[in-house]
Amino acid sequence: MKQPLLHNKTAATFNSEYHFQVGVAVLLTKIGLFFVFNN
């Protein structure tokens, strides 16, 4: 009975970490493009 709960918690944690990494990647990409276009 505990397995589905554990799976859902793990999925939620993975989802939030995934969105965080995507946000960081987008931010770094924007910063990189900013420097490229200003040089």
Residue frames relative to the residue before (quaternion, step in Angstrom):
aa qw qx qy qz dx dy dz
M 1.0000 0.0000 0.0000 0.0000 0.00 0.00 0.00
K 0.6717 0.5089 -0.3105 0.4397 3.60 1.08 -0.58
Q 0.5390 0.6692 -0.3968 0.3228 3.58 1.16 -0.50
P 0.6718 0.4846 -0.3329 0.4507 3.67 0.79 -0.85
L 0.6361 0.5301 -0.3349 0.4496 3.60 1.00 -0.80
L 0.6526 0.5080 -0.3051 0.4721 3.55 0.97 -0.90
H 0.6451 0.5208 -0.3186 0.4595 3.56 0.99 -0.86
N 0.6641 0.5033 -0.3122 0.4563 3.60 0.92 -0.86
K 0.6452 0.5123 -0.3221 0.4664 3.57 0.99 -0.81
T 0.6534 0.5048 -0.3135 0.4690 3.57 0.97 -0.85
A 0.6491 0.5151 -0.3168 0.4615 3.58 0.95 -0.84
A 0.6544 0.5058 -0.3167 0.4643 3.59 0.96 -0.83
T 0.6493 0.5065 -0.3165 0.4708 3.58 0.98 -0.83
F 0.6513 0.5076 -0.3115 0.4701 3.58 0.95 -0.88
N 0.6460 0.5319 -0.3205 0.4439 3.58 0.97 -0.87
S 0.6812 0.4770 -0.2996 0.4676 3.59 0.87 -0.92
E 0.6476 0.5035 -0.3215 0.4731 3.60 1.00 -0.79
Y 0.6268 0.5387 -0.3348 0.4526 3.59 1.04 -0.77
H 0.6734 0.4842 -0.2995 0.4716 3.58 0.89 -0.94
F 0.6242 0.5377 -0.3385 0.4547 3.59 1.05 -0.74
Q 0.6711 0.4920 -0.2992 0.4670 3.59 0.92 -0.91
V 0.6307 0.5212 -0.3363 0.4662 3.58 1.02 -0.76
G 0.6424 0.5261 -0.3209 0.4555 3.58 0.98 -0.84
V 0.6539 0.4991 -0.3091 0.4773 3.58 0.97 -0.85
A 0.6483 0.5212 -0.3209 0.4529 3.59 0.94 -0.87
V 0.6526 0.5026 -0.3121 0.4734 3.59 0.96 -0.86
L 0.6480 0.5202 -0.3177 0.4566 3.57 0.96 -0.87
L 0.6686 0.4883 -0.3041 0.4713 3.60 0.90 -0.90
T 0.6270 0.5354 -0.3361 0.4552 3.58 1.04 -0.75
K 0.6565 0.5046 -0.3104 0.4670 3.58 0.96 -0.87
I 0.6422 0.5076 -0.3215 0.4761 3.59 0.99 -0.83
G 0.6504 0.5197 -0.3152 0.4555 3.58 0.95 -0.87
L 0.6670 0.4819 -0.3010 0.4820 3.60 0.90 -0.87
F 0.6041 0.5661 -0.3510 0.4374 3.59 1.05 -0.74
F 0.6928 0.4563 -0.2771 0.4848 3.58 0.91 -0.93
V 0.6278 0.5431 -0.3451 0.4381 3.60 1.00 -0.77
F 0.7284 0.4357 -0.2536 0.4640 3.59 0.85 -0.93
N 0.6776 0.4798 -0.3025 0.4682 3.59 1.17 -0.38
N 0.6698 0.4908 -0.3161 0.4588 3.61 1.21 -0.16
